[in-house]
Amino acid sequence: MTASAEARDTALLAAQAAADKLATDVSIVDVSDRLAITDAFVLASAPSERQVQSIVDEVEERLRGRGIKPVRREGVAESRWVLLDFVDVVVHVQHAEERAYYALERLWKDCPTIPFDDGGNAAATEAGSAEEPAGDAMPGDARPDDVPPGDGETAGR
């Protein structure tokens, strides 16, 4: 048995919301064959508690826009590992340290994954690269406009 189409859509929407808030290592695991209580896990991580909370807020807001509300939230006070239970989909947003320590992907390695392509951020990256100036500039080269004041550059440049 695989995750229902509704669960897949919800998981993909949650994953995209997390990615749009710059979550890292976003993945979706189809746990429907192993668990009777849910169909999919969305896993995402962030480097700080503030970023974890930002991702959680965006996932909740995006799903609420589709009429989907969590039945349970855990870990919000600490914002190190927040779990949002949407019944068919459980979203885990973890601080990068917790993600590495608990390694949920390893625990569920026997389960198939649901392909997730970060379409939102990929488009933004392509748009950003299209704006790069042509010529001798190399990727990563600082142009005078890019140098913050106080870094040896004179004002008015």
Contact map, one row per residue, 1 for C-alpha under 8 A:
1110000000000000000000000000000110000000000000000000000000000000000000000000000000000000000000000000000000000000000000000000000000000000000000000000000000000
1111000000000000000000000000010110000010000000000000000000000000000000000000000000000000000000000000000000000000000000000000000000000000000000000000000000000
1111101100000000000000000000011100000011000000000000000000000000000000000000000000000000000000000000000000000000000000000000000000000000000000000000000000000
0111111100000000000000000000000000000010000000000000000000000000000000000000000000000000000000000000000000000000000000000000000000000000000000000000000000000
0011111110000000000000000000000000000000000000000000000000000000000000000000000000000000000000000000000000000000000000000000000000000000000000000000000000000
0001111111000000000000000000000000000000000000000000000000000000000000000000000000000000000000000000000000000000000000000000000000000000000000000000000000000
0011111111100000000000000000000000000011000000000000000000000000000000000000000000000001100000000000000000000000000000000000000000000000000000000000000000000
0011111111110000000000000000000000000001000000000000000000000000000000000000000000000000000000000000000000000000010000000000000000000000000000000000000000000
0000111111111000000000000000000000000000000000000000000000000000000000000000000000000000000000000000000000000000000000000000000000000000000000000000000000000
0000011111111100000000000000000000000000000000000000000000000010000000000000000000000000100000000000000000000000000000000000000000000000000000000000000000000
0000001111111110000000000001000000000001110000000000000000000000000000000000000000000000100000000000000000000000000000000000000000000000000000000000000000000
0000000111111111000000000001000000000000000000000000000000000000000000000000000000000000000000000000000000000000000100000000000000000000000000000000000000000
0000000011111111100000000000000000000000000000000000000000000110000000000000000000000000000000000000000000000000000000000000000000000000000000000000000000000
0000000001111111110000000000000000000000010000000000000000100110000000000000000000000000001000000000000000000000000000000000000000000000000000000000000000000
0000000000111111111000000111000000000000011100000000000000100000000000000000000000000000000000000000000000000000000100000000000000000000000000000000000000000
0000000000011111111100000000000000000000000000000000000000000000000000000000000000000000000000000000000000000000000001110000000000000000000000000000000000000
0000000000001111111110000000000000000000000000000000001001100100000000000000000000000000000000000000000000000000000000000000000000000000000000000000000000000
0000000000000111111111100100000000000000000100000000001101100000000000000000000000000000000000000000000000000000000000000000000000000000000000000000000000000
0000000000000011111111110100000000000000000000000000000000000000000000000000000000000000000000000000000000000000000001011000000000000000000000000000000000000
0000000000000001111111100000000000000000000000000000000000000000000000000000000000000000000000000000000000000000000000011000000000000000000000000000000000000
0000000000000000111111100000000000000000000000000000011001000000000000000000000000000000000000000000000000000000000000000000000000000000000000000000000000000
0000000000000000011111110000000000000000000001000000001000000000000000000000000000000000000000000000000000000000000000000000000000000000000000000000000000000
0000000000000000011111111100000000000000000111000011001000000000000000000000000000000000000000000000000000000000000000000000000000000000000000000000000000000
0000000000000000001001111100000000000000000111000000000000000000000000000000000000000000000000000000000000000000000000000000000000000000000000000000000000000
0000000000000000000000111110000000000000001110000000000000000000000000000000000000000000000000000000000000000000000000000000000000000000000000000000000000000
0000000000000010011000111111000000000000011110000000000000000000000000000000000000000000000000000000000000000000000100000000000000000000000000000000000000000
0000000000000010000000001111100000000000011100000000000000000000000000000000000000000000000000000000000000000000111100000000000000000000000000000000000000000
0000000000110010000000000111110000000001111000000000000000000000000000000000000000000000000000000000000000000000111100000000000000000000000000000000000000000
0000000000000000000000000011111000000001111000000000000000000000000000000000000000000000000000000000000010010011110000000000000000000000000000000000000000000
0110000000000000000000000001111110000011100000000000000000000000000000000000000000000000000000000000000000000011110000000000000000000000000000000000000000000
0010000000000000000000000000111111100111100000000000000000000000000000000000000000000000000000000000000000010011000000000000000000000000000000000000000000000
1110000000000000000000000000011111110111000000000000000000000000000000000000000000000000000000000000000000000000000000000000000000000000000000000000000000000
1100000000000000000000000000011111110010000000000000000000000000000000000000000000000000000000000000000000000010000000000000000000000000000000000000000000000
0000000000000000000000000000001111110000000000000000000000000000000000000000000000000000000000000000000000000010000000000000000000000000000000000000000000000
0000000000000000000000000000001111111110000000000000000000000000000000000000000000000000000000000000000000000000000000000000000000000000000000000000000000000
0000000000000000000000000000000111111110000000000000000000000000000000000000000000000000000000000000000000000000000000000000000000000000000000000000000000000
0000000000000000000000000000000000111110000000000000000000000000000000000000000000000011000000000000000000000000000000000000000000000000000000000000000000000
0000000000000000000000000000001100111111000000000000000000000000000000000000000000000011110000000000000000000000000000000000000000000000000000000000000000000
0111001000000000000000000000011110111111100000000000000000000000000000000000000000000001100000000000000000000000000000000000000000000000000000000000000000000
0010001100100000000000000001111100000111110000000000000000000000000000000000000000000001110000000000000000000000000000000000000000000000000000000000000000000
0000000000100000000000000001111000000011111000000000000000000000000000000000000000000000111100000000000000000000000000000000000000000000000000000000000000000
0000000000100110000000000111100000000001111100000000000000000000000000000000000000000000111100000000000000000000000000000000000000000000000000000000000000000
0000000000000010000000001111100000000000111110000000000000000000000000000000000000000000001111000000000000000000000000000000000000000000000000000000000000000
0000000000000010010000111110000000000000011111000000000000000000000000000000000000000000001111000000000000000000000000000000000000000000000000000000000000000
0000000000000000000000111100000000000000001111100001000000000000000000000000000000000000000011110010000000000000000000000000000000000000000000000000000000000
0000000000000000000001110000000000000000000111111011000000000000000000000000000000000000000011110000000000000000000000000000000000000000000000000000000000000
0000000000000000000000000000000000000000000011111011000000000000000000000000000000000000000000111000000000000000000000000000000000000000000000000000000000000
0000000000000000000000000000000000000000000001111111000000000000000000000000000100000000000000110000000000000000000000000000000000000000000000000000000000000
0000000000000000000000000000000000000000000001111111100000000000000000000000011100000000000000100000000000000000000000000000000000000000000000000000000000000
0000000000000000000000000000000000000000000000011111110000000000000000000000001000000000000000000000000000000000000000000000000000000000000000000000000000000
0000000000000000000000100000000000000000000001111111111000000000000000000000000000000000000000000000000000000000000000000000000000000000000000000000000000000
0000000000000000000000100000000000000000000011111111111100000000000000000000001111000000000011100000000000000000000000000000000000000000000000000000000000000
0000000000000000000000000000000000000000000000001111111110000000000000000001001000000000000000000000000000000000000000000000000000000000000000000000000000000
0000000000000000000010000000000000000000000000000111111111000000000000000000000000000000000000000000000000000000000000000000000000000000000000000000000000000
0000000000000000110011100000000000000000000000000011111111100000000000000000000000000000000010000000000000000000000000000000000000000000000000000000000000000
0000000000000000010000000000000000000000000000000001111111110000000000000000000001010000000010000000000000000000000000000000000000000000000000000000000000000
0000000000000000000000000000000000000000000000000000111111111000000000000000000000000000000000000000000000000000000000000000000000000000000000000000000000000
0000000000000000110010000000000000000000000000000000011111111100000000000000000000000000000000000000000000000000000000000000000000000000000000000000000000000
0000000000000110110000000000000000000000000000000000001111111110000000000000000000000000000000000000000000000000000000000000000000000000000000000000000000000
0000000000000000000000000000000000000000000000000000000111111111000011000000000000000000000000000000000000000000000000000000000000000000000000000000000000000
0000000000000000000000000000000000000000000000000000000011111111100000000000000000000000000000000000000000000000000000000000000000000000000000000000000000000
0000000000001100100000000000000000000000000000000000000001111111110000000000000000000000000000000000000000000000000000000000000000000000000000000000000000000
0000000001001100000000000000000000000000000000000000000000111111111110000000000000000000000000000000000000000000000000000000000000000000000000000000000000000
0000000000000000000000000000000000000000000000000000000000011111111110000000000000000000000000000000000000000000000000000000000000000000000000000000000000000
0000000000000000000000000000000000000000000000000000000000001111111100000000000000000000000000000000000000000000000000000000000000000000000000000000000000000
0000000000000000000000000000000000000000000000000000000000000111111100000000000000000000000000000000000000000000000000000000000000000000000000000000000000000
0000000000000000000000000000000000000000000000000000000000000011111110000000000000000000000000000000000000000000000000000000000000000000000000000000000000000
0000000000000000000000000000000000000000000000000000000000000011111111000000000000000100000000000000000000000000000000000000000000000000000000000000000000000
0000000000000000000000000000000000000000000000000000000000010011001111100000000000000100000000000000000000000000000000000000000000000000000000000000000000000
0000000000000000000000000000000000000000000000000000000000010000000111111000000000011110000000000000000000000000000000000000000000000000000000000000000000000
0000000000000000000000000000000000000000000000000000000000000000000011111000000000011110000000000000000000000000000000000000000000000000000000000000000000000
0000000000000000000000000000000000000000000000000000000000000000000001111100000000111100000000000000000000000000000000000000000000000000000000000000000000000
0000000000000000000000000000000000000000000000000000000000000000000001111111000001111000000000000000000000000000000000000000000000000000000000000000000000000
0000000000000000000000000000000000000000000000000000000000000000000000011111000001110000000000000000000000000000000000000000000000000000000000000000000000000
0000000000000000000000000000000000000000000000000000000000000000000000001111111111100000000000000000000000000000000000000000000000000000000000000000000000000
0000000000000000000000000000000000000000000000000000100000000000000000001111111111000000000000000000000000000000000000000000000000000000000000000000000000000
0000000000000000000000000000000000000000000000000000000000000000000000000011111000000000000000000000000000000000000000000000000000000000000000000000000000000
0000000000000000000000000000000000000000000000001000000000000000000000000011111110000000000000000000000000000000000000000000000000000000000000000000000000000
0000000000000000000000000000000000000000000000001101100000000000000000000011111111000000000001100000000000000000000000000000000000000000000000000000000000000
0000000000000000000000000000000000000000000000011001000000000000000000000011011111000000000011100100000000000000000000000000000000000000000000000000000000000
0000000000000000000000000000000000000000000000000001000000000000000000000011011111100000000111100100000000000000000000000000000000000000000000000000000000000
0000000000000000000000000000000000000000000000000001000100000000000000001111001111110000001111000000000000000000000000000000000000000000000000000000000000000
0000000000000000000000000000000000000000000000000000000000000000000000011110000011111000011110000000000000000000000000000000000000000000000000000000000000000
0000000000000000000000000000000000000000000000000000000100000000000001111100000001111100011100000000000000000000000000000000000000000000000000000000000000000
0000000000000000000000000000000000000000000000000000000000000000000001111000000000111111111000000000000000000000000000000000000000000000000000000000000000000
0000000000000000000000000000000000000000000000000000000000000000000111110000000000011111111000000000000000000000000000000000000000000000000000000000000000000
0000000000000000000000000000000000001100000000000000000000000000000001100000000000001111110000000000000000000000000000000000000000000000000000000000000000000
0000001000000000000000000000000000001111000000000000000000000000000000000000000000001111110000000000000000000000000000000000000000000000000000000000000000000
0000001001100000000000000000000000000111110000000000000000000000000000000000000000001111111000000000000000000000000000000000000000000000000000000000000000000
0000000000000000000000000000000000000101110000000000000000000000000000000000000000111111111100000000000000000000000000000000000000000000000000000000000000000
0000000000000100000000000000000000000000111100000000000000000000000000000000000001111100111110000000000000000000000000000000000000000000000000000000000000000
0000000000000000000000000000000000000000111100000000000000000000000000000000000011110000011111000000000000000000000000000000000000000000000000000000000000000
0000000000000000000000000000000000000000001111000001001100000000000000000000000111100000001111100000000000000000000000000000000000000000000000000000000000000
0000000000000000000000000000000000000000001111000001000000000000000000000000001111000000000111111110000000000000000000000000000000000000000000000000000000000
0000000000000000000000000000000000000000000011111001000000000000000000000000001110000000000011111110000000000000000000000000000000000000000000000000000000000
0000000000000000000000000000000000000000000011110000000000000000000000000000000000000000000001111111000000000000000000000000000000000000000000000000000000000
0000000000000000000000000000000000000000000000100000000000000000000000000000000000000000000001111111100000000000000000000000000000000000000000000000000000000
0000000000000000000000000000000000000000000000000000000000000000000000000000000110000000000001111111111000000000000000000000000000000000000000000000000000000
0000000000000000000000000000000000000000000010000000000000000000000000000000000000000000000001111111111100000000000000000000000000000000000000000000000000000
0000000000000000000000000000000000000000000000000000000000000000000000000000000000000000000000011111111000000000000000000000000000000000000000000000000000000
0000000000000000000000000000000000000000000000000000000000000000000000000000000000000000000000001111111000000000000000000000000000000000000000000000000000000
0000000000000000000000000000000000000000000000000000000000000000000000000000000000000000000000000111111100000000000000000000000000000000000000000000000000000
0000000000000000000000000000000000000000000000000000000000000000000000000000000000000000000000000111111111100000000000000000000000000000000000000000000000000
0000000000000000000000000000000000000000000000000000000000000000000000000000000000000000000000000010011111110000000000000000000000000000000000000000000000000
0000000000000000000000000000100000000000000000000000000000000000000000000000000000000000000000000000001111111000000000000000000000000000000000000000000000000
0000000000000000000000000000000000000000000000000000000000000000000000000000000000000000000000000000001111111000000000000000000000000000000000000000000000000
0000000000000000000000000000000000000000000000000000000000000000000000000000000000000000000000000000001111111000000000000000000000000000000000000000000000000
0000000000000000000000000000101000000000000000000000000000000000000000000000000000000000000000000000000111111110000000000000000000000000000000000000000000000
0000000000000000000000000000000000000000000000000000000000000000000000000000000000000000000000000000000011111111000000000000000000000000000000000000000000000
0000000000000000000000000000000000000000000000000000000000000000000000000000000000000000000000000000000000011111000000000000000000000000000000000000000000000
0000000000000000000000000000111011000000000000000000000000000000000000000000000000000000000000000000000000011111100000000000000000000000000000000000000000000
0000000000000000000000000000111000000000000000000000000000000000000000000000000000000000000000000000000000001111110000000000000000000000000000000000000000000
0000000000000000000000000011110000000000000000000000000000000000000000000000000000000000000000000000000000000011111000000000000000000000000000000000000000000
0000000100000000000000000011110000000000000000000000000000000000000000000000000000000000000000000000000000000001111100000000000000000000000000000000000000000
0000000000000000000000000011000000000000000000000000000000000000000000000000000000000000000000000000000000000000111110000000000000000000000000000000000000000
0000000000010010000000000111000000000000000000000000000000000000000000000000000000000000000000000000000000000000011111000000000000000000000000000000000000000
0000000000000000000000000000000000000000000000000000000000000000000000000000000000000000000000000000000000000000001111100000000000000000000000000000000000000
0000000000000001001000000000000000000000000000000000000000000000000000000000000000000000000000000000000000000000000111111100000000000000000000000000000000000
0000000000000001000000000000000000000000000000000000000000000000000000000000000000000000000000000000000000000000000011111110000000000000000000000000000000000
0000000000000001001100000000000000000000000000000000000000000000000000000000000000000000000000000000000000000000000001111111000000000000000000000000000000000
0000000000000000001100000000000000000000000000000000000000000000000000000000000000000000000000000000000000000000000001111111100000000000000000000000000000000
0000000000000000000000000000000000000000000000000000000000000000000000000000000000000000000000000000000000000000000001111111110000000000000000000000000000000
0000000000000000000000000000000000000000000000000000000000000000000000000000000000000000000000000000000000000000000000111111111000000000000000000000000000000
0000000000000000000000000000000000000000000000000000000000000000000000000000000000000000000000000000000000000000000000011111111100000000000000000000000000000
0000000000000000000000000000000000000000000000000000000000000000000000000000000000000000000000000000000000000000000000001111111110000000000000000000000000000
0000000000000000000000000000000000000000000000000000000000000000000000000000000000000000000000000000000000000000000000000111111111000000000000000000000000000
0000000000000000000000000000000000000000000000000000000000000000000000000000000000000000000000000000000000000000000000000011111111100000000000000000000000000
0000000000000000000000000000000000000000000000000000000000000000000000000000000000000000000000000000000000000000000000000001111111110000000000000000000000000
0000000000000000000000000000000000000000000000000000000000000000000000000000000000000000000000000000000000000000000000000000111111110000000000000000000000000
0000000000000000000000000000000000000000000000000000000000000000000000000000000000000000000000000000000000000000000000000000011111110000000000000000000000000
0000000000000000000000000000000000000000000000000000000000000000000000000000000000000000000000000000000000000000000000000000001111111000000000000000000000000
0000000000000000000000000000000000000000000000000000000000000000000000000000000000000000000000000000000000000000000000000000000111111100000000000000000000000
0000000000000000000000000000000000000000000000000000000000000000000000000000000000000000000000000000000000000000000000000000000000111110100000000000000000000
0000000000000000000000000000000000000000000000000000000000000000000000000000000000000000000000000000000000000000000000000000000000011111100000000000000000000
0000000000000000000000000000000000000000000000000000000000000000000000000000000000000000000000000000000000000000000000000000000000001111100000000000000000000
0000000000000000000000000000000000000000000000000000000000000000000000000000000000000000000000000000000000000000000000000000000000000111110000000000000000000
0000000000000000000000000000000000000000000000000000000000000000000000000000000000000000000000000000000000000000000000000000000000001111111010000000000000000
0000000000000000000000000000000000000000000000000000000000000000000000000000000000000000000000000000000000000000000000000000000000000001111110000000000000000
0000000000000000000000000000000000000000000000000000000000000000000000000000000000000000000000000000000000000000000000000000000000000000111110000000000000000
0000000000000000000000000000000000000000000000000000000000000000000000000000000000000000000000000000000000000000000000000000000000000000011111000000000000000
0000000000000000000000000000000000000000000000000000000000000000000000000000000000000000000000000000000000000000000000000000000000000000111111100000000000000
0000000000000000000000000000000000000000000000000000000000000000000000000000000000000000000000000000000000000000000000000000000000000000000111111110000000000
0000000000000000000000000000000000000000000000000000000000000000000000000000000000000000000000000000000000000000000000000000000000000000000011111110000000000
0000000000000000000000000000000000000000000000000000000000000000000000000000000000000000000000000000000000000000000000000000000000000000000001111110000010001
0000000000000000000000000000000000000000000000000000000000000000000000000000000000000000000000000000000000000000000000000000000000000000000001111111000000001
0000000000000000000000000000000000000000000000000000000000000000000000000000000000000000000000000000000000000000000000000000000000000000000001111111000000000
0000000000000000000000000000000000000000000000000000000000000000000000000000000000000000000000000000000000000000000000000000000000000000000001111111101010000
0000000000000000000000000000000000000000000000000000000000000000000000000000000000000000000000000000000000000000000000000000000000000000000000001111111010000
0000000000000000000000000000000000000000000000000000000000000000000000000000000000000000000000000000000000000000000000000000000000000000000000000011111111100
0000000000000000000000000000000000000000000000000000000000000000000000000000000000000000000000000000000000000000000000000000000000000000000000000001111111000
0000000000000000000000000000000000000000000000000000000000000000000000000000000000000000000000000000000000000000000000000000000000000000000000000011111110000
0000000000000000000000000000000000000000000000000000000000000000000000000000000000000000000000000000000000000000000000000000000000000000000000000000111111000
0000000000000000000000000000000000000000000000000000000000000000000000000000000000000000000000000000000000000000000000000000000000000000000000010011111111101
0000000000000000000000000000000000000000000000000000000000000000000000000000000000000000000000000000000000000000000000000000000000000000000000000000110111111
0000000000000000000000000000000000000000000000000000000000000000000000000000000000000000000000000000000000000000000000000000000000000000000000000000100011111
0000000000000000000000000000000000000000000000000000000000000000000000000000000000000000000000000000000000000000000000000000000000000000000000000000000001111
0000000000000000000000000000000000000000000000000000000000000000000000000000000000000000000000000000000000000000000000000000000000000000000000011000000011111
